[in-house]
């Protein structure tokens, strides 16, 4: 059975999450502090971590790095809404996704499923990525949408590959700048205009994107 | 030293130039187009004066009155020198000397200075010419200077009147660009980081930062230009001008700084007003919170209690119903908490300078996706005049502004009517308009709907909405240097238009 670790200092959150996660087939481990969370992660084969950012003994994002050196695991940050900067910092520190508190339980379970898939393909040898009817063949550098070929420039392809290999999870502006330009100091306006072109090619209505969603202030998320 | 021709041209230029602006001084134009006729006319008049006086001199001489004869020559020289300056004066003095010496003084028709009586008139002619030309020249210079000064004052007056009617900093800069001569750059740098520039990209950021540290002391820039700086309570007015226009530009800058000060004061008055209302707000909040928070809490508590203690006696259907209402009411509580937190942030004041820039159209897109999910049958049309518009805002604030205004339109209009969303920019402001085909908003209601806890008749009937959405949208928009207003739809169409305006950092079409 795969293990899921909940690190949160609110006992009620553990109490309400444990039954539903167990019901979804997880072995649920819990920790109330950052230090305890790290110990549990080292002692077990944890696949997914739900990490609250406001812990009594440390800022949650400070242990993201240490958590990831223990096991190949996916981290979903649980944050209060309106903390865009905190979210971005946690994601840039290596977290895979975030969920706002109070969360909708169905949405949380969906995000956990995406994170589990990602944790499974830790060493990513999959040549083809697919999400939401989009198929991207890395070897042939070919992209199809619902079976139809889409012509992309090399940079558009790199950006889409980054998004599609994290399908369902948010990808920060910084990570996309790294993927497209190999340089995080590039003017984010370039990224914005490339995303606009990608939407022209992928979306039925680029001004109300359904596939390449925006998380304003954080990044982009490929629906999938 | 001036030539008669240039003098005449200068006069013509002065009369021409009176109503003209600083930007296009017509001196050169006047010199090129009008000198010849004026000079010829001047020479003719001079000739006539000389002729008249010389004739007078002869007549006096013939009647044996040498003093009168000499005086009439002096009179001619004085007149010419006064009218046309040194060169013409000296010329006529020499002419007068020759004529006097040849024709009036002995020996007749021969040059010669035989007595002091021959020399004195010649000296008198020339000395009069020099003295008169000097005095006349100074008078003319003074007249010219005072006309120039008056012209500048008038231009500054017009400029300051223009500024009285501007409401945005952007318009002030535009007016200054029109009025002040030779401005190479002009920008407003607010202390909160906002920059108002006529260019797409502000060019004086570094300079403004230096000036801010150096107490706004004006300093010379490269290649003969000057950097000018004026402080007002919320920022700096910075300009680069060529040396020769520095005085004019400095006066303009002072006026802009005054106008910006007025703008800042108005803004602060609005904020003071908001603060004054905060006591009333707290009272209203307490009474509303007790009602709005307790209702969903009561439902949750009763449902959970029933399930916990009386599950056996409840049908499966009833149990499902109770569970659903727990989830539903929790969501309502969550939304209300969000709104109360937002009000708290508005009350506490927001620091726009520390916020990032976001693409408002991207936020609008996400808000529309969410609205369509919540009201899938509702018809929403769009018309975008822009591809992209960056504004300085926290994404979540911007989302609330847009989502609240959209939600308001959806809640307060019949389900079968259309909501029309359009995007435009005007005078540096992004305009997001939400038009509806509903009953419209009466003049009496137009301001009240932005007050906290105001609920429209429809909302009260359907028990939807918290009466906070528009108040939050306006509070946030104003904190971001914009506003939310309601106006009648153009062309007398039925319904209301809600307009969100926000200062644009960068746009593209």
Contacts between the chains, C-beta under 8 A, distances in Angstrom:
chain1	res1	chain2	res2	distance
A	81	B	338	6.9
A	81	B	396	6.8
A	82	B	341	7.4
A	82	B	394	7.6
A	82	B	396	4.9
A	84	B	394	6.7
A	84	B	395	5.9
A	84	B	396	6.3
A	102	B	330	7.4
A	102	B	334	5.5
A	189	B	506	7.7
A	192	B	359	6.2
A	192	B	388	7.0
A	193	B	388	8.0
A	196	B	387	7.2
A	196	B	388	7.3
A	207	B	361	6.8
A	207	B	364	7.8
A	207	B	365	5.3
A	207	B	368	7.8
A	207	B	382	6.6
A	207	B	384	6.3
A	208	B	365	5.1
A	208	B	368	5.1
A	208	B	369	5.4
A	208	B	372	7.5
A	209	B	365	6.1
A	209	B	369	7.6
A	210	B	369	7.1
A	213	B	366	7.1
A	213	B	369	7.7
A	214	B	362	4.6
A	214	B	363	7.5
A	214	B	365	6.6
A	214	B	366	5.5
A	216	B	358	5.2
A	216	B	359	7.4
A	216	B	362	5.6
A	216	B	363	4.9
A	216	B	366	6.6
A	216	B	395	3.6
A	216	B	398	7.2
A	216	B	399	6.8
A	217	B	356	6.4
A	217	B	358	5.9
A	217	B	394	7.0
A	217	B	395	3.4
A	217	B	396	7.3
A	218	B	395	7.7
